[in-house]
Structures are given as structure tokens and as C-alpha cells.
Amino acid sequence: MNLPVAIGLSVLAATCFAFAAVYQHQGVDGQTTAGDRSLSLGTFGRLFRQPRWLFGFGLSGLGALLHLSALSGASVAVVQPLAILAVPFAVLIGMRSTGKRPGTGVVLGILAAMIGVAIFVTLAANNTSSQLPSPSHIVGVGGAVALLIAVLVFLARRGPGWLHSLCWAAAGAAAYALAAAYMKAIFVQYAAGVALTSPTIWAPAIVLVATYPAAAYMFQHAFLSGAPEVVVGAMTVIDPMLAVLLGGFLLGEGSSLTPLVASGMVMCGLVAVAGVVVLSRHHPDADRHNKADRTPGVLEQSTDRRTDERGIPGEDPAGERHLST
């Protein structure tokens, strides 16, 4: 597979991720009680009976397949950042479905994230190479990401309202980044003639398979706590930035970087991450969930429509629909 094809697959994957985020957010919204942002395994299982959520979940899986296929034709540093295109796609889809234009803070956050990632990938594209990973590096990368995910989940549960969605999405993005780095490591070893029975191939493959349902579960919490744009923004910025770091440690990608180029990539990464934080802080959903933290019941009342587990709009005892306040 050549580089243009890999880039094309990455763009298609970004489109799938954008639509998937919107549909999954619509499906998961209203599935818990007022002020409760937890998602039990039982509730998660019931989502599979929601046609809209299920369609979004299928699009997410298709996007993941396209994304992983792109990795066979290009480095992690080239493929991962292109997923940032899902952010403006998600914003456009959201505008079309709600009829609302994004605020200044949201626009500035998106622009910062996109510009940061665009320059980042430009610098990374011409300064990458891959080498065979060592067993100790494979284990070390997996352990470090597991610890990072644990910290993010803790912050998602204990932090302020606007931070919940961001941290849940960041945790899922970290799992995706690990999967991408491990997939690339498998490709590199297979191309070099390493046997599929080698532990350095089948062990990362097992972890890779396990990360996707775990990431999906964390992303549903993120959709429950925030808007699709926030979730997609966190996923498409944190995932590539972390994937590039993992690729550098695991596969030696970026070993030829000069100090100037490396410094530029770090600065661009910080700008992109800051953009996602701004997007999370200033998105209308941030105010909605902060109010829910202070006043039980506000979250439920602020949803456009309350739906029961069958997807049918619910009614209060007086027979009135739950409308936006």
C-alpha cells in the first residue's frame, strides 16, 4: 500500500468516527438517572438494542478497521494525526442536526487543535523510521499506558463536571494509541520475517484485541458526560500525540529527529492539547454538567428529550414530555 492510499483511508476513517460520535452520543444520552454519569454494564448492554447507537457503534468499528489498514502503508506519526479531521466533521454534523452555531471558545479550541496537529504531522511525516521492538519495550509501553488510563479514569470520576467527558475520552484515546502502536509493531515484525508464534507478536495482538471493547466502554461514559465534538476532539488529539510518543519508544520512530524539529513537535502538541481543553471548557455541555454537579436533576431536565431504554420519549406523571429548560 502506498502513502496516498493510506492517507485516503485515514480520511475515510475520520469521517466514520465523526458520524459514529454523533450517533452514539444520541443513543447514550438519557440512559441514566438525573445527575448520574455512571454507565453500568447492564445499561451498556441495553445500548445494543438502540438502533441509532448500534449504527454509530458499527461506524466506529468500520473507522477503526480503515485506520488500522492505513497503518500498514504509513507510519504511526503520519496516520494517527489525520484523525483530527473528525473534529470539524463532527461540528458540521452537530450544526446540521441542532441548528446551533458553535461559540467563539469552541471555534478557537477546534482551530488550535487542528493547526497544532497539522503542523505536527507535517514535521513527523518526513522524520520517521521504524525498527524491531524489544520485548522489554513492549511490556514497558503497555504498563505505562495502563497506569495513565487508571489516572485518567480516577480524574473522570472525581474531577469537576467539565473535566469528566475529557478524561473519559482521553482514557479511551490512550487505549487506542496503545492499540495503534502495537499494531504497527506487529506489522514491522511480520515484514521483517518474525514468526507469528513469537511472543512479541501474539502477546501485543491479545492486548490489542482487548483494548477496543475497553476503549468503547470508556467512550460511552464520555458521550454520557459531554458533547460529541469534545469526545472526538480528545480522541483525535490525544490518540495521535500519545501514539507518536509510543511509536518513538517502541519502534524507534523519530530517532532521526533534530532537536529543532523535536521541539517544534512538542510545541505543536501542546497547542493541540490546549485546544481540546478549551473546547471542553467552553462547549455548552460543560455548563450543563457543571450545573448538574451543583443541582441534582438539572442534567436530566436539560436534555432535549428524555428517552426510556427502548428509545421512546418518556413522559412525566402529568403526561408532559421532558423538554429543554
Secondary structure, 3 states (H helix, E strand, C coil): CCHHHHHHHHHHHHHHHHHHHHHHHHHHCCCCCCCCCCCCHHHHHHHHHCHHHHHHHHHHHHHHHHHHHHHCCCCHHHHHHHHHHHHHHHHHHHHHHHCCCCCHHHHHHHHHHHHHHHHHHHHHHCCCCCCCCCHHHHHHHHHHHHHHHHHHHHHHHHCCHHHHHHHHHHHHHHHHHHHHHHHHHHHHHHHCCCCCCCHHHHHHHHHHHHHHHHHHHHHHHHHHHCCHHHHHHHHHHHHHHHHHHHHHHHHCCCCCCCHHHHHHHHHHHHHHHHHHHHHHHHCHHHHHHHHHHHCCCHHHHHCCCCECCCCCECECCCCCECCCC
